[in-house]
Amino acid sequence: MAQSSQIIDGKSISAKLLTKISEEVGLLDVKPVLAVILVGDNPASHVYVGNKIKACMKTGIQSVEHRLPATSTQDEIAKIILDLNQDAAINGILLQLPLPDGIDSDALIQMIAPQKDVDGLTIPNIGKLVAGLNGMVPCTPQGSIKLIKSLKEDLTGLHAVVIGRSLLFGKPMAQLLLAENCTVTTAHSKTHDLPKICRSADILVAAVGRPKMVKSDWVKAGAIVIDVGINRLENGKICGDVDFEDVLRVAGFVSPVPGGVGPMTIACLMANTLKAYYYYHNK
C-alpha cells in the first residue's frame, strides 16, 4: 500500500516565525538594522536580496543596502565590511553569495564581526555551534531543523542522514541534528552505496545540488525528507535534489522546492538579526 505523505508547508511555518519576530520588534524603541552587501549582477542574488528586504519590511527590521558593481575589488568590499563592523547602528551584516570571480569570499566572510555575522559562517560562530554554545547559527540549517521540529518535537534516537558536507549547510546541519540527540550520518560524493544509507534514515536531508537525485527507492517508508537543493532545469523550472512526486509515494513528510526550506531561511535571517540586536543591547 502506498504511503500517504504530507507536504511540509514552509511558507506557513515561516509566516508564523515572521509574525513572532514582528511582534518582538514592535516592542523595541530602537529597531534592529540589517546591512546587505550585494556585489555584481547575478540575477538570482538580486531576487534573494529582494526577498530579504521584503522580510525586513514585514518584521519592522530596518535594512541598509550596499550595491557594488561586479568590477569591485577585494579591498573595496573589505572596507565596507570593516566600516559596518564599527558602525554601532548596524546589528547584522549579510554578504550575499556568490561573489564575482576573482574575489575571495571566504576571506571577506571571516572579516565580519562574529556578533554581526547573521549568516553564522565566521569561525567563532562555527566553533560555538560545534561546542554547543550560544552563537549565530547558519540560516538554512536553522530553518531546516525548525521544519523538522514542527513535525516532531523530540528527535531523540532517530537516525538522520545528511547528504552533503559543505560548511554552508551540511556540516552545521549535522551539528544541529546531533544537538537534538539524533544519530547522524554525513553522506557525500565518496560515500559507498548511498541509496542504502539513505534508506536507513528516519530523517533524510538532501543538499547536493543535483536535480531530482533522491528517488523513492532511496527513502524509508514514513521518513521525514527535507530538500535543500535549488536547481534550474533546461525548461526554466526550479526543482530540488529530491524527485518530489516520486518520493511523495513513500515518505511521511516531504518539503517542496520552492516553498519549503527557502522561506524558512529568510525567516531565520530575520531571527538572527534580532538576536544580534539583543546581543548588542545585552538583552
N, C-alpha and C positions, 0 to 999 in steps of 0.2 A: 504494500500500500504506500502511495506517495506521501511524503511528509508535507504537512501544511505549514508553510513558512510565513513569517511576518516580516514586513519591510520596516526597517528602523527609520523613523521619521526624524532625521537630523534637523530639518527646518523647524519643526515644532519644539524639539528639546532645546535648540539654540535660542529660539524666541523666548522661552521661559527664563533662560540664563540672562539674556539681554535685558529682560524686564526687571529681573532682580538687581542687576548692575545699575540700571537706570534709577531705580528706587533709592539705592545707596548714594549714587552721585547727586541725586536731587536734594539730599540732606546736607551736602557739603557747601560751605560758604565759598571756598575756592575750588574750582573744578580741575580734575586731572587733565594733563596735556600730553598728547602723543605726537612726537615728531617722526615724520615719514620721509625717508630719503629714497628717491626714485631716479635711477640713472639710465638714460637711453630711451629707446622707443619700442621695447619689447611689448607687443600688443597684450599678451596675457598678463604681464606685470601691471600694465595700466588698468586692466579690468580688476585685478586683485586689489590694487591700491584704492580704486574707486569704491569697491565693496567695503573696504576697511574704513574709508572716510564716511560712508553712509552709516556704518555701525556706530562710529563715533557720534554722529548726529543723533542717532536713535537713543543713545545712552546718556547724552549730555556731556560726554568727554570732548574736550577741545582738540583739534588737530592742526598741526603746522606742517606744511609740505615744503620739501626742498627738491625741486625737479631740476636735474642736471642733464646736459647733453651727453650723448654717447662718447664724445671726444674728451670727456673729463678725465683728468689724471688721477692716479692713486693719491697723490698729495692733496689735491683739491677736495677729494671726498673725505680724506682723513681729517682735514682742517675743520670741515663741517661737523664731523663726529666729535672732535675734541672740543669745539665750541659748545655743542649741545650738552656734552658731559658737564661743562662748567656752568651752564645756564640753570639756575635754581628753579626757573619757571617750567622747565621741561621734566616730566616724570618718566616718560618712556621713549626709547629710540628704536625705530624699526628701519633696518636697511633692507630694502626689497631685493630679493634674489630672483633670477640670476643677474649678475653684473656683466657688462660688456667684456669681450675677450681682452686679455692683457691686464685685467685688474685682479689683484689677489684678494678675493672676497673674504677668505678666512682671516687674513691679517687685519682687515678692516673690522670684521666682526669682533675680534679679540680686543680691539681698541675701545669698544663700547663699555662704559662703566657698568659693572655687573648689576648694580641696583636699578639701572635703567634698561637692562637687557631684556626687553619684553618677549624676545624670541627664545630666551633661555639657552643660547648657544655659546656663551663665553665659558672658558674653562672653569672658573669658580662656580658657576651655576651647574655645570655638568657634574662637577665634584660633589656638590651638595646633594644632587639627585641620587648619585651612587651611594653616598653616605647616609641617605635618609634624612637629610637636614632640610630646613625650610629655605628654598630658593626659588628662582624663576624656572618654571617647567615649560619646555617647548610646547607650542600651542596645538599642533596636530596630534601628538601623542596624548596630551592632556584632554583634548576633545574626544579622542577615541576611547579613553578609559571612562570618560563620563557617559558616552553612549552605552558602553558595556554595562556599567553600573546602573544605568537607568532600567536595564532588563533584569539584572541580578545583583543585588547589593553585596552579598557575601560570595567572593570568588575563591575562598579558601580551598586548596587542594585540587582545583581544576587544572587541567593541562592546557597551557596556552602555547601556540606556535606562532612566532612572528617571522614572516618571510621578508627578509631584508635586514641589513645590519648597518645602515647609514647612521652617521652622527646626528643628522637632521631628524630622523624618525625611528629607525629600527632599534638602535641601542637604548634611547630613552624610553621607548615603548616597553621594551623588555624589563627595564628597571621599574617602571610603574606597575606592571603586572606582578613582578616579584614582590613589590611592596604590598600587594593585595593578597599575598600568600599563595599565588599560583606556582605551579611547577612550569618553568619556562624553557622552551626550546627556541633558539635563534637559528633559523634556516637561511640559506643563501645559495649563490650560484654554484658553490663547490659541494653542497650537501648531497650525499648519496641517497637515492630513492626518495626524492622529495614528496611525491604523492603519498607514499606510505606514512611518512612522518606527519603530513597534514591530516591524514585520516584518523590519527590518534588524538587530534586536538578537540577539546571542548570549546576553546576559543581560538579562532583562526584569523590572523591579521595579515593582510597582503599588502606589501609596499615595495614592489619591484620595478614598476614602470613597463610592464609587458601586457598588452591588451588581452583581456579575457583568458589569461593563463590558467587560472584556477577553475577546474571543471568539477562537475558534480561528483565524479568518482574520486576526487581528492578530499571530499568533505564527509565527516562523520554525521550520521543522522542526528538531527536536533542541535547541531553545533551553532554557536554564535559566530558569524562571519563579518568581519569589518574590512571594507575595501578602501584602501587609502590611495590607490592608483588614479591618476588622471591622464588619460591618453586620448589623443585626437586621431580618429580614423580617417581614411582617404576621402570618405564622403562628408567629412567635416564634423561628424557627430563625436561627442565625448563619451568615453567608456572607462571603466575601471580595470583593475587587474583580475577581477573575478568575472567569470561568464555568468552574469546576473540571472538570466532566465533559467539557465541550466541548473545553477546551484540552488535556486529557489525550490527546486523539487525535493531537496534532501535536508537542507539546513533548517534550524529552528528559527533563526533570525538572520537577515542579511541587510547590510547598509547599501543603499543605492549610490550610483555616481551618474549625475550630480545629485545633491540633496541629502547626502549622508554626513560624511566627515567634514566636508568643506565649510558648511555653515557653522559647525562647532569650532573649527579652527579660528574663525573670525571672532566668535563669541569669547573664546578663551584669550584672544589677544586683548580684548576689552577688559577681561578679568585680570590679566597680568598688568595692564596699565593702572587699574585701580589698586592693585597690590603694590605696585611701585610707588604710587601716591601715598599709600598708608605707610610704606617703609620710610619715605622721606619725612613724613609728619609724625613718625613714631607712634602710629596707632595700631 
